[in-house]
Amino acid sequence: MKKSFFLLSILAAISVVAAEAPAAQAAFGAGDNIAVPDNFAFDSSSQPVLNGETFHFQTEVSRLMNIVINSLYKTPEIFLRELISNGSDALDKIRFQSLTDPSALESNPNLNVTIAVHKDQRVITITDTGVGMTKEELQKNLGTIAKSGTSEFIETMSGDTADMDLIGKFGVGFYSVFLVADKVRVTSKSNRDDQYIWESTAVDDFTIAKDPAGNTLGRGTQIAIHLKEGQDQYLDDSRIQGLVTKYSEFINFPIYLRRTKTKTVEAEVEPAKEPEAKEEESEDSEEAAVEEEKVEEVKEKAPPVTVTYQEDDLMNSNKPIWIREPKSVTPEEYDAFYSVLTKETGSKPMAYSHFKAEGDVEFKGIMYIPAKAPKDLFQRVDGVLSNVKLYVKRVFITDDSAEFLPRWLSFLKVVVDAEDAPLNVSRETVQSNKSIKSIHKHLVKKMFDLLKTLSQDEEKYAGFIKEFGTSLKLGALEDKSNVKKISRLLRYRTSEHEKYTSLEDYVSRMKKGQKDIFYFTGANIEEIKQSPFVESLLARGYEVLYMDDPVDEIVLNQLANFEGKKFQNVGKSDLNLGDENAAVTERELETKFASLLDWLHATLLNDVEKVRISKRLTTSPAALVANDFGWTANMERLMDGQAKQNKDDAMHQFMKNQKKILEINPGHPLILGMLERSDKDPKGFEQDLQFQEMAKILYDITLVRSGYNLKEGVKPFAGRVENMLRVNLGVDTNAEAQFEVEKAEARDQEEVEAEVEKREDLLDADEPKPGMISPEELNRMMKEFTDSTNPPMPKAGEKVNVNVEELVAEVEQELDSESTEDTNKEAVHDEL
């Protein structure tokens, strides 16, 4: 119990907290020189066997180290981030020491980190020219979990330490190296001591010895990582470069990757030796000139030589512009950084905001609105896209958290660099829920500020609405606390404005006595303009919001009102135009059209809820209106577009099959003609079959013009139209079309057998034949052959001779035998 309690106590103590101090960025570029000792190349065969002191780790540390190695980190690749961060700390320390003691940098004025991959040795070396460690510090900092010496360094530093930007106070990150290594050797040289070597296999002890090679580093620390089996991916330069770019791209100090390169150069030809002096001069001086020309020709035709050399490539040339004051950053720098952030060369943002937030968590950040919406912005079903990259003192922590921004703002590209974020032990996630909420609140606030500024530019904001207007509408549905702010950012086209207009501007233009905000939804603007539902409103001079986004109707149902003005869908039942005399006129018309209303209702009893006089039609004969709680045509299309299981749902079918209200236009000639026919015999609609057909055709046409689908399909509708044409032309409605055709004959047995035989020939042609094996198939067969025979692995440097011709002959022989066996099997099958 005591040991378990002690273990839990240690775990609780390991909380990685970044030192609280803004950094003065160290300027560096691709052209900077790097000072690395001549013996930087690593050779395991020349490494001395340590005969120094052996120390044991603290009590329970070996067990705790097992947790660190196997359970703490999500991925082994994190080791590179941790070691580079430690190297950055070491460089910061020596830089701060040099402020009061300039001689601290005399041993090496260059401050950098260099990574080298030694593939033959299966070793990675990471070298920094930082403060280095003494023998005592190696024992204390690397032999104690959660100890790096940073806290003591801050305490012992005299003077103002406000510019100190050390990444972390704890050293638990160093042990992440054992995620990929089975042995680690740390060589370190401090200005205060000789060069020492620390070595461990992460078992239960470590060894420290004075370096027999002497003080070769000058100053700094080199970590030699002997990779485990199965970790050879980290011997690839491109893999290392990708990890540096991902995690440490914005470290203050230059990070170099030492690469082995080759180039072809012209060979140098030694000058020809001058002939010995002769007593007698040459008989023919022209022959000497010819010889000189031949020498020149030989020199020009000398073959080129391939030279192998090492070169250090800068991995982190991009600067963290977010740590600078916004006034000091140019628009061109913001655009360039956006390309770096999104990995889209040459791309530019629509707008950006550079800010600093204070509160529970202090952080600086830059927020970008992309110029174009991602194609899959609304296609992510299983996961939420998070474009917030969290850094702590310029070290990348995570971009895998969806809690920093609400889902509807996932289109934003954001960099957040916290000064002192409460991270977990592995520094992979933010630990405090309170801190996440604080970051979330600040980012949403900055987004609203940015959009408010952007909306002042009508043209740019129109582009934003085109790309991300749907995201705002989703926010109105999901973010209840900010729905009023979002409603002010929404923009729509209207019957009076081709350009986008705000709800606030619409309200300011409302007519006298108008109490509601009129809107109509449809598949596109042209369809909405031609809809019968907006005819009367436009004729009366009312402005109608045109909404062609499928989600618009749902959003306005959710909003309910704007500044006390209710939203009124003109495609639904109750339409209030603020006309007090409308009720009197409507009653008079209902009395006048009573017979027609009865006839239509009786004929369409199974299709409509009721028939009434319309006050929203001017040129169209009729319209189908949904009741206040039913689906409009747009909503029906939207719901039908959902998954198939929703279509079969009982509630879906109930809502879809609700009867609509048929409204007729009392001033339309067609309606007046039908009224005249119904007035002649108000009770005779059952005998007037022609009127019934006309009523059903009117209903079908109105159904289509109102945006709904034909419930019975196209064929019944086409049949009714055809019958009307027959009646008008005096053609018998029961007459059928005349036609004569010959029936196709069945194939005879010989034709069927010939086709079967042809099919079998085609199948046989697809079978591989000896001598017709593709290179890909041959490689696969050779691999299977090698794996099955399991030959012994060659030793390092040993050559293996493979007789390809023999292997091909064996494979062909095997295929021949298989072909013979298949033939025999077919013969046996035929006999049976």
C-alpha positions in Angstrom: 0.0 0.0 0.0 2.8 2.4 0.9 4.5 1.8 -2.4 1.3 2.3 -4.4 0.6 5.5 -2.5 4.1 6.7 -3.2 3.7 5.9 -6.9 0.4 7.8 -7.1 2.0 10.7 -5.3 4.8 10.9 -7.9 2.3 10.7 -10.8 0.3 13.5 -9.3 3.4 15.7 -9.0 4.3 15.3 -12.7 2.2 18.1 -14.2 4.1 19.9 -16.9 3.8 23.6 -16.5 5.5 26.0 -18.9 7.6 28.8 -17.5 5.6 32.1 -17.5 7.5 34.5 -19.6 7.2 36.0 -23.1 10.1 35.3 -25.4 12.3 37.6 -27.4 12.6 35.7 -30.6 16.1 34.8 -31.7 16.5 35.8 -35.4 17.9 33.1 -37.7 17.7 32.2 -41.3 18.7 29.6 -43.8 22.0 31.3 -44.4 23.3 31.1 -40.8 26.4 29.2 -40.1 26.4 26.3 -37.7 29.3 25.4 -35.5 29.4 21.6 -34.9 32.5 19.8 -33.7 34.5 17.8 -36.3 33.8 14.5 -34.5 30.0 15.0 -34.9 29.8 11.9 -37.0 28.7 9.0 -34.9 30.4 5.6 -34.9 29.3 3.0 -32.4 32.4 1.0 -32.9 34.5 3.9 -31.6 32.4 4.7 -28.6 34.2 3.9 -25.4 32.9 1.4 -22.9 32.1 3.4 -19.8 33.9 2.4 -16.6 32.5 5.2 -14.5 30.2 5.3 -11.5 26.9 3.4 -11.6 23.9 4.9 -10.0 20.4 3.6 -9.3 17.3 5.5 -10.1 15.1 6.7 -7.2 12.9 4.3 -5.4 9.9 3.2 -7.6 11.4 5.2 -10.5 12.0 2.1 -12.6 8.3 1.2 -12.2 7.2 4.7 -12.9 9.5 4.8 -16.0 7.8 1.8 -17.3 4.5 3.7 -17.1 6.1 6.7 -18.8 7.5 4.6 -21.6 4.5 2.3 -22.3 1.4 4.2 -21.2 2.0 8.0 -20.9 2.3 9.0 -24.6 -0.1 8.3 -27.4 2.6 7.9 -30.1 6.4 7.2 -30.0 7.1 10.1 -32.4 6.6 12.5 -29.4 10.2 11.8 -28.3 11.6 14.2 -30.9 9.4 17.1 -29.7 10.5 16.5 -26.1 14.2 16.4 -26.9 14.2 19.4 -29.1 12.2 21.3 -26.4 14.9 20.4 -23.9 17.5 21.5 -26.3 15.7 24.8 -26.7 15.6 25.3 -23.0 19.4 24.7 -22.8 20.0 27.3 -25.5 17.7 29.8 -23.7 19.7 29.2 -20.5 23.1 30.0 -22.0 21.6 33.0 -23.8 20.3 34.4 -20.5 23.6 33.7 -18.8 25.4 35.6 -21.6 23.4 38.7 -20.8 25.4 39.2 -17.6 28.4 37.1 -18.5 29.4 37.6 -22.2 32.2 35.0 -21.8 29.6 32.3 -21.5 29.4 32.1 -25.3 33.2 32.1 -26.0 33.2 28.3 -26.1 30.7 28.4 -29.0 28.9 31.6 -30.1 26.4 29.7 -32.3 23.1 28.7 -30.7 21.3 25.9 -32.6 20.1 22.3 -32.6 21.4 19.7 -35.1 19.9 16.3 -35.8 21.9 13.6 -37.7 20.7 10.2 -38.8 23.4 7.5 -38.9 21.6 4.7 -40.8 24.4 2.2 -40.7 24.7 2.4 -36.9 20.8 2.7 -36.4 21.5 5.8 -34.3 20.0 9.3 -34.2 22.0 12.1 -32.6 20.5 15.4 -31.4 23.1 18.0 -30.5 22.5 21.4 -29.0 25.0 24.1 -28.2 23.2 25.1 -25.1 24.3 25.4 -21.5 25.3 21.8 -21.1 25.4 19.8 -17.8 28.0 19.1 -15.2 28.5 15.6 -13.8 26.3 16.5 -10.8 23.6 17.9 -13.0 23.6 14.8 -15.2 23.1 12.7 -12.1 20.4 14.9 -10.6 18.5 15.9 -13.8 18.6 12.6 -15.7 18.4 10.3 -12.7 15.3 11.9 -11.2 11.9 11.8 -12.8 10.3 15.2 -13.3 13.6 17.1 -12.8 15.3 19.2 -15.4 16.9 21.9 -13.4 14.8 24.6 -15.0 13.1 25.7 -11.8 16.5 26.0 -10.0 17.9 28.0 -13.0 15.0 30.5 -12.7 15.5 30.9 -9.0 19.3 31.4 -9.3 19.1 33.9 -12.2 19.8 37.4 -10.9 18.1 40.5 -12.3 15.0 40.7 -14.4 13.8 37.3 -15.7 10.7 38.6 -17.6 12.2 37.7 -20.9 12.8 34.1 -20.0 10.7 31.7 -22.1 11.8 28.3 -21.0 9.5 25.6 -22.3 9.0 23.4 -19.2 10.1 23.0 -15.6 9.9 19.3 -15.6 12.2 16.7 -17.2 9.8 13.8 -17.6 9.8 14.4 -21.4 13.4 13.2 -21.6 12.3 9.7 -20.8 10.1 9.6 -23.8 13.3 8.8 -25.7 12.9 5.2 -24.4 9.8 4.9 -26.5 12.1 4.3 -29.5 15.4 3.5 -27.9 16.9 0.6 -26.0 20.0 2.5 -25.1 20.7 6.3 -24.7 24.0 7.9 -24.3 24.1 11.6 -23.3 27.4 13.5 -23.8 27.4 16.9 -22.2 29.9 19.8 -21.7 29.2 22.7 -19.4 31.4 25.8 -19.0 31.7 24.8 -15.3 33.0 21.3 -15.7 34.6 18.8 -18.0 32.8 16.7 -20.6 30.9 13.7 -19.1 28.8 10.9 -20.5 25.5 9.6 -19.1 24.3 6.2 -20.3 21.3 4.1 -19.5 19.1 1.3 -20.9 16.1 2.4 -18.9 16.2 -0.6 -16.6 17.0 0.4 -13.1 20.4 2.1 -13.2 22.6 4.5 -15.2 26.3 5.1 -15.6 28.2 8.4 -15.6 31.9 8.7 -16.6 34.3 11.4 -17.8 34.5 11.4 -21.5 37.9 9.8 -22.5 37.8 11.7 -25.8 38.1 15.0 -24.0 36.1 18.2 -24.3 35.1 17.7 -27.9 31.8 19.4 -27.8 33.1 22.7 -26.6 29.7 23.4 -24.9 26.3 21.7 -25.1 24.8 18.3 -25.1 24.6 15.4 -27.6 22.0 12.7 -27.2 22.8 9.4 -29.1 19.6 7.3 -29.5 20.2 3.6 -30.3 16.9 2.6 -31.9 14.9 -0.5 -30.9 14.0 -3.1 -33.4 11.0 -2.0 -35.4 11.7 1.8 -35.1 13.6 2.1 -38.4 11.1 4.6 -39.7 13.0 7.3 -37.8 16.1 6.6 -39.9 14.4 8.3 -42.8 15.4 12.0 -43.2 11.9 12.9 -44.6 10.3 11.4 -41.5 12.5 13.4 -39.1 11.9 16.6 -41.2 8.1 16.0 -41.0 8.2 15.7 -37.2 10.3 18.8 -36.8 7.9 20.7 -39.0 4.9 19.4 -37.1 6.1 19.9 -33.5 9.0 22.3 -33.4 8.6 24.5 -36.5 8.4 27.7 -34.5 11.2 27.1 -31.9 13.2 30.3 -31.4 16.5 28.6 -32.4 17.5 27.1 -35.7 17.1 23.4 -36.1 19.3 21.7 -38.7 19.1 18.3 -40.2 22.5 17.0 -41.3 22.1 15.2 -44.7 24.5 13.2 -46.7 24.4 14.4 -50.3 26.3 13.8 -53.6 27.2 15.9 -56.5 29.1 15.4 -59.7 32.1 17.6 -60.3 34.7 17.8 -63.0 37.8 15.7 -62.3 41.0 17.6 -61.8 43.8 16.5 -64.1 47.4 16.8 -63.0 49.5 19.0 -65.2 51.8 17.1 -67.5 55.5 17.0 -66.4 57.8 19.2 -68.3 60.3 17.2 -70.4 63.9 17.2 -69.3 66.1 19.7 -70.9 67.9 18.4 -73.9 71.1 19.6 -75.4 69.7 19.5 -78.9 66.6 21.4 -79.7 63.7 19.7 -81.3 63.9 19.3 -85.0 60.3 20.2 -85.6 58.7 22.8 -83.3 55.3 22.0 -84.8 55.3 18.5 -83.4 55.6 20.0 -79.8 52.6 22.2 -80.4 50.6 19.1 -81.5 51.5 17.3 -78.3 50.3 20.2 -76.2 46.9 20.2 -78.0 46.6 16.5 -77.3 47.2 17.1 -73.6 44.5 19.8 -73.6 42.0 17.4 -75.2 42.7 14.7 -72.6 42.2 17.2 -69.9 38.8 18.3 -71.3 37.5 14.8 -71.7 38.4 13.7 -68.2 35.3 11.8 -66.7 33.3 13.7 -64.0 33.7 12.5 -60.4 30.9 11.9 -57.8 31.6 13.6 -54.5 29.8 12.7 -51.2 29.5 15.4 -48.6 27.4 16.5 -45.6 25.3 19.6 -45.5 23.0 21.0 -42.8 19.5 21.9 -44.0 17.5 24.4 -41.9 14.2 22.8 -40.8 12.4 25.7 -39.1 12.8 28.9 -41.2 9.2 30.0 -40.5 8.8 32.6 -37.8 6.1 32.6 -35.1 4.6 36.0 -36.0 1.9 35.6 -33.4 4.4 36.5 -30.6 5.0 39.9 -32.2 3.0 43.0 -31.8 0.2 43.2 -34.4 1.4 46.7 -35.5 4.8 45.3 -36.4 3.4 42.6 -38.8 2.7 43.5 -42.4 -0.3 42.1 -44.4 2.2 40.3 -46.6 3.6 38.5 -43.5 0.1 37.5 -42.4 -0.6 36.0 -45.9 2.8 34.2 -45.9 2.1 32.7 -42.5 -1.4 31.6 -43.6 0.3 29.5 -46.4 2.6 27.9 -43.8 -0.3 27.2 -41.5 -2.6 25.6 -44.1 0.2 24.0 -46.2 -1.3 25.7 -49.3 1.4 27.5 -51.2 0.2 30.9 -52.5 -3.2 30.8 -50.8 -4.5 33.9 -49.1 -7.1 34.3 -46.3 -10.3 36.3 -46.6 -9.7 38.0 -43.3 -7.6 37.6 -40.1 -7.4 38.7 -36.5 -4.2 38.9 -34.4 -5.0 39.1 -30.7 -3.9 38.6 -27.1 -6.3 37.1 -24.5 -6.0 37.4 -20.8 -7.8 35.6 -18.0 -7.6 32.1 -16.6 -5.2 31.2 -19.4 -3.2 33.9 -21.1 -2.5 33.3 -24.8 -1.7 35.0 -28.1 -3.2 33.9 -31.3 -4.1 34.5 -34.9 -7.5 33.6 -36.4 -7.9 33.3 -40.2 -11.1 33.0 -42.3 -10.2 31.0 -45.5 -11.1 32.5 -48.9 -12.9 29.2 -49.8 -14.9 26.7 -47.8 -13.5 23.2 -47.7 -15.4 20.8 -50.0 -16.0 18.4 -47.1 -17.1 21.1 -44.6 -20.6 19.7 -44.1 -19.8 16.1 -45.0 -18.1 15.0 -41.8 -20.5 12.8 -40.0 -18.4 10.7 -37.6 -15.9 13.4 -36.5 -15.7 17.2 -36.1 -13.0 19.1 -38.0 -10.8 21.1 -35.6 -8.5 23.7 -37.1 -7.2 25.1 -33.8 -3.5 24.4 -33.4 -2.5 24.7 -29.7 1.1 25.6 -29.0 2.7 26.2 -25.6 5.7 28.5 -25.9 5.9 27.8 -29.7 6.0 24.0 -29.1 3.1 22.2 -30.9 0.8 20.4 -28.5 -2.3 19.3 -30.4 -4.8 20.0 -33.1 -7.0 17.1 -32.2 -9.4 18.8 -29.9 -12.9 19.9 -30.9 -13.5 21.7 -27.7 -11.7 25.0 -28.5 -14.3 26.0 -31.0 -18.0 25.1 -31.6 -18.7 22.8 -34.5 -20.2 25.5 -36.6 -16.9 27.5 -36.6 -14.8 24.5 -37.7 -14.0 26.4 -40.9 -11.7 28.8 -39.1 -7.9 28.4 -39.1 -6.5 29.3 -35.6 -3.2 29.3 -33.9 -3.2 29.5 -30.1 0.0 29.9 -28.1 -0.6 29.7 -24.4 2.0 31.0 -21.9 1.2 28.6 -19.1 -1.5 26.1 -20.2 -2.3 23.4 -17.6 -1.1 20.4 -19.7 -1.2 16.8 -18.6 2.1 14.9 -17.9 2.7 14.1 -21.5 1.9 17.6 -22.7 -0.4 16.2 -25.3 -3.7 17.7 -24.0 -5.0 20.5 -21.9 -5.9 19.2 -18.5 -8.2 21.8 -17.0 -11.8 22.0 -18.3 -11.9 25.5 -17.0 -9.0 26.5 -19.2 -10.6 24.9 -22.3 -13.7 26.9 -21.6 -11.7 30.1 -21.3 -10.0 29.5 -24.6 -13.3 28.6 -26.2 -15.0 31.8 -24.9 -12.2 34.0 -26.1 -12.0 32.5 -29.6 -15.8 32.8 -30.2 -15.6 36.5 -29.0 -12.7 37.2 -31.3 -14.6 35.6 -34.2 -17.7 37.9 -33.7 -15.4 40.9 -33.5 -13.7 39.8 -36.8 -17.0 39.2 -38.6 -18.4 42.6 -37.4 -15.3 44.3 -38.9 -15.6 42.2 -42.1 -19.3 43.1 -42.5 -18.4 46.7 -42.9 -17.0 45.8 -46.3 -20.1 44.8 -48.3 -18.3 43.1 -51.1 -16.0 41.0 -48.9 -18.8 40.1 -46.6 -20.9 38.9 -49.5 -18.1 36.5 -50.4 -18.1 35.3 -46.8 -21.8 34.6 -46.9 -21.5 32.7 -50.1 -18.8 30.5 -48.6 -19.7 30.2 -45.0 -23.3 31.5 -44.7 -24.5 28.0 -44.0 -22.1 27.7 -41.1 -23.7 30.8 -39.5 -27.1 29.3 -39.9 -25.9 26.1 -38.2 -24.6 28.3 -35.4 -28.1 29.7 -35.0 -29.4 26.2 -34.4 -26.6 24.9 -32.2 -25.3 27.9 -30.2 -28.3 29.1 -28.1 -26.2 31.6 -26.1 -25.1 33.5 -29.2 -28.2 33.2 -31.4 -28.9 37.0 -31.3 -25.4 37.9 -32.3 -25.6 35.3 -35.2 -28.9 36.6 -36.4 -27.4 40.1 -36.9 -24.7 38.5 -39.1 -27.1 36.6 -41.4 -27.6 38.0 -44.9 -30.3 37.2 -47.5 -31.4 38.4 -51.0 -34.8 40.0 -51.2 -37.4 41.0 -53.7 -36.1 44.5 -53.7 -32.3 43.9 -53.5 -30.1 41.7 -55.6 -27.3 42.1 -53.1 -27.4 40.6 -49.7 -29.2 42.5 -47.0 -29.3 42.1 -43.2 -32.4 41.4 -41.1 -31.8 44.7 -39.4 -32.0 46.6 -42.8 -35.1 44.7 -43.8 -36.9 45.7 -40.6 -35.9 49.3 -41.2 -37.7 49.2 -44.6 -41.0 47.5 -43.4 -44.2 49.1 -44.6 -46.8 50.9 -42.5 -48.8 48.4 -40.4 -46.5 45.5 -41.4 -46.1 43.3 -38.3 -44.2 40.3 -39.7 -41.1 39.6 -41.7 -42.2 37.9 -44.9 -40.0 35.2 -46.4 -40.3 32.3 -48.8 -38.0 29.3 -49.4 -37.3 27.4 -52.6 -34.6 25.5 -54.5 -33.2 28.6 -56.1 -33.9 32.3 -56.5 -35.5 32.0 -59.9 -38.0 29.4 -58.6 -38.9 31.7 -55.7 -39.5 34.7 -57.9 -42.0 32.7 -60.1 -43.8 31.1 -57.1 -47.5 31.9 -56.9 -47.1 32.6 -53.1 -45.2 35.9 -53.5 -47.5 37.4 -56.2 -49.9 39.3 -54.0 -47.1 40.5 -51.7 -45.0 41.9 -54.5 -48.0 43.5 -56.1 -48.8 45.3 -52.8 -45.2 46.5 -52.4 -44.1 44.3 -49.6 -40.5 43.1 -49.4 -40.0 39.3 -49.3 -36.8 37.6 -48.1 -35.7 35.0 -50.7 -34.2 31.9 -49.0 -32.6 29.2 -51.2 -30.5 27.4 -48.6 -32.2 24.2 -47.5 -31.6 25.0 -43.9 -33.1 28.5 -44.0 -36.6 27.4 -43.0 -35.4 25.4 -40.0 -33.3 28.4 -38.9 -36.1 30.9 -39.0 -38.4 28.5 -37.2 -35.8 28.4 -34.5 -35.3 32.2 -34.4 -39.0 32.8 -34.3 -38.5 36.6 -34.4 -36.0 39.4 -34.9 -36.3 42.5 -32.7 -39.8 41.5 -31.9 -40.9 41.0 -35.5 -42.1 37.5 -36.2 -41.0 35.6 -39.3 -43.9 34.7 -41.6 -43.5 32.0 -44.2 -45.8 33.1 -47.1 -46.1 29.5 -48.2 -48.0 28.6 -45.0 -51.6 29.0 -44.0 -52.0 32.1 -41.9 -50.9 35.2 -43.8 -51.4 38.6 -42.0 -51.0 41.6 -44.3 -52.2 44.1 -41.8 -55.4 44.9 -43.9 -58.4 45.4 -41.6 -60.9 45.3 -44.5 -59.5 41.9 -45.8 -61.8 39.9 -43.5 -64.9 41.6 -44.8 -63.9 41.1 -48.4 -63.0 37.5 -47.8 -66.4 36.7 -46.3 -68.1 38.3 -49.3 -66.0 36.2 -51.8 -66.7 33.0 -49.9 -70.4 33.6 -50.3 -70.0 34.3 -54.0 -67.9 31.3 -54.7 -69.7 28.9 -52.3 -70.9 26.5 -55.0 -67.4 26.2 -56.6 -65.8 25.8 -53.2 -68.2 22.9 -52.4 -67.7 21.3 -55.8 -63.8 21.4 -55.5 -63.8 20.2 -51.9 -66.1 17.3 -52.8 -64.0 16.3 -55.8 -60.6 16.6 -54.0 -61.8 15.3 -50.7 -59.0 12.7 -50.5 -56.3 15.3 -51.4 -57.0 18.6 -49.7 -58.0 19.6 -46.2 -60.2 22.5 -47.4 -60.7 24.9 -50.3 -60.8 28.7 -49.7 -60.4 32.0 -51.4 -56.8 33.2 -51.6 -55.5 36.7 -50.7 -51.9 35.9 -51.8 -52.6 35.2 -55.5 -52.8 37.7 -58.4 -51.9 35.9 -61.7 -52.0 32.2 -60.8 -55.3 30.3 -60.7 -54.6 28.4 -57.5 -52.0 27.5 -54.9 -51.5 24.7 -52.3 -50.7 26.0 -48.9 -49.3 24.0 -45.9 -51.0 24.5 -42.6 -49.1 26.3 -39.8 -47.6 23.0 -38.5 -47.2 21.2 -41.8 -44.3 20.8 -44.2 -43.9 23.3 -47.0 -42.6 22.0 -50.4 -39.1 23.1 -49.4 -39.2 21.3 -46.1 -40.6 18.2 -47.7 -37.7 18.1 -50.2 -35.3 18.6 -47.3 -36.7 15.8 -45.3 -36.9 13.5 -48.3 -33.2 14.2 -48.8 -32.3 12.5 -45.5 -31.3 8.9 -45.1 -33.7 6.2 -46.4 -34.6 4.9 -43.0 -36.1 8.4 -42.2 -38.3 8.2 -45.3 -39.8 4.9 -44.0 -40.3 6.4 -40.5 -43.9 6.6 -39.4 -43.6 10.3 -38.4 -42.0 11.1 -41.7 -44.9 9.5 -43.6 -47.4 11.2 -41.3 -46.0 14.7 -41.9 -45.6 14.1 -45.6 -49.2 12.9 -46.1 -50.8 15.7 -44.3 -53.4 17.4 -46.5 -52.8 20.8 -47.8 -55.2 23.8 -48.2 -56.2 24.7 -51.8 -56.5 28.4 -52.3 -58.2 29.7 -55.5 -57.7 33.1 -57.1 -61.2 34.8 -57.3 -60.0 37.0 -60.2 -58.6 34.4 -62.5 -60.6 33.6 -65.7 -60.3 29.9 -65.2 -61.7 30.0 -61.7 -64.5 32.3 -62.9 -65.4 29.9 -65.7 -65.5 27.0 -63.3 -67.7 29.1 -61.0 -70.1 29.7 -63.8 -70.4 26.0 -64.4 -70.9 25.1 -60.7 -73.6 27.9 -60.3 -75.8 26.2 -63.0 -76.2 23.1 -60.9 -74.8 23.5 -57.3 -75.7 19.9 -56.5 -74.8 18.3 -59.8 -71.0 17.9 -59.4 -71.4 14.1 -59.1 -72.8 13.8 -62.6 -70.3 16.2 -64.2 -67.4 13.9 -64.9 -65.7 16.4 -67.1 -65.6 18.9 -64.2 -64.1 16.3 -61.9 -61.3 15.7 -64.5 -60.8 19.5 -64.7 -60.6 19.8 -60.9 -58.0 17.0 -60.7 -55.9 18.5 -63.5 -56.1 21.9 -61.7 -55.0 20.2 -58.5 -52.0 18.4 -60.2 -50.9 21.6 -61.9 -51.2 23.6 -58.7 -49.2 20.8 -56.9 -46.3 21.2 -59.3 -46.4 25.1 -59.3 -46.4 25.1 -55.5 -43.2 23.1 -55.5 -44.6 19.7 -54.4 -44.1 16.4 -56.2 -47.0 14.5 -57.9 -48.1 12.0 -55.4 -49.7 9.6 -57.9 -46.8 9.9 -60.3 -46.6 11.3 -63.8 -48.6 8.6 -65.6 -52.1 9.4 -64.0 -51.5 13.1 -64.6 -50.5 12.6 -68.2 -53.5 10.3 -68.7 -55.9 13.1 -67.5 -54.3 15.7 -69.7 -54.6 13.3 -72.7 -58.3 12.7 -72.0 -58.9 16.4 -71.9 -57.2 16.7 -75.3 -59.4 13.9 -76.7 -62.6 15.5 -75.5 -61.6 18.9 -77.1 -60.7 17.1 -80.3 -63.8 14.9 -80.3 -61.7 11.7 -80.1 -63.2 8.6 -78.5 -61.7 8.5 -74.9 -61.7 4.7 -75.0 -59.9 4.3 -78.4 -56.5 2.5 -78.3 -53.5 3.0 -80.5 -53.0 0.5 -83.3 -49.7 -1.3 -83.8 -48.3 -4.5 -85.3 -44.9 -6.0 -84.4 -43.2 -9.4 -84.8 -42.1 -11.2 -81.7 -38.4 -12.1 -81.3 -37.5 -15.8 -81.9 -35.8 -17.9 -79.2 -32.1 -19.0 -79.9 -31.5 -22.5 -81.0 -29.4 -25.0 -79.0 -26.3 -24.7 -81.3 -26.1 -21.0 -80.8 -26.2 -21.4 -77.0 -23.5 -24.1 -77.0 -21.3 -21.9 -79.2 -21.6 -19.0 -76.8 -20.7 -21.3 -73.8 -17.7 -22.6 -75.6 -16.6 -19.1 -76.4 -16.9 -18.0 -72.8 -14.8 -21.0 -71.7 -12.1 -20.0 -74.2 -12.0 -16.5 -72.8 -11.6 -17.8 -69.2 -8.8 -20.1 -70.3 -7.0 -17.2 -71.9 -7.0 -15.4 -68.6 -5.1 -18.2 -66.9 -1.3 -17.5 -66.5 0.9 -19.4 -68.9 4.7 -20.2 -68.5 6.7 -17.4 -69.9 3.8 -14.9 -69.6 4.3 -13.8 -66.0 4.2 -10.1 -65.3 7.1 -8.4 -63.4 4.7 -7.6 -60.5 3.4 -11.2 -60.3 7.0 -12.5 -60.5 8.0 -10.3 -57.6 5.1 -11.5 -55.5 6.0 -15.2 -56.2 9.6 -14.6 -55.3 8.6 -13.0 -52.0 6.4 -15.9 -51.1 9.1 -18.3 -52.0 11.6 -16.4 -49.9 9.3 -16.2 -46.9 8.4 -19.9 -47.1 12.0 -21.2 -47.2 13.0 -18.7 -44.5 16.7 -18.3 -45.4 19.1 -17.0 -42.8 19.4 -13.2 -42.6 22.8 -11.9 -44.0 25.1 -10.2 -41.6 25.9 -6.5 -41.9 28.1 -5.9 -44.9 27.7 -9.5 -46.2 26.7 -9.8 -49.9 24.0 -12.2 -50.9 24.0 -13.8 -54.4 20.7 -14.7 -55.9 20.4 -16.6 -59.2 17.3 -15.1 -60.7 17.3 -17.4 -63.7 17.1 -20.5 -61.4 14.2 -18.9 -59.5 12.3 -18.2 -62.6 12.8 -21.7 -63.9 11.6 -23.2 -60.7 8.4 -21.0 -60.7 7.7 -21.9 -64.4 8.2 -25.6 -63.6 5.7 -25.3 -60.7 3.2 -23.6 -62.9 3.6 -26.4 -65.5 2.9 -29.0 -62.8 -0.2 -27.1 -61.6 -1.5 -26.8 -65.1 -1.1 -30.6 -65.6 -2.9 -31.3 -62.3 -5.8 -29.0 -63.3 -6.0 -30.9 -66.7 -6.1 -34.3 -64.9 -8.8 -33.0 -62.5 -11.0 -31.9 -65.4 -10.6 -35.3 -67.1 -11.6 -37.1 -63.9 -14.5 -34.7 -63.5 -15.7 -35.4 -67.0 -15.5 -39.2 -66.5 -17.6 -39.0 -63.3 
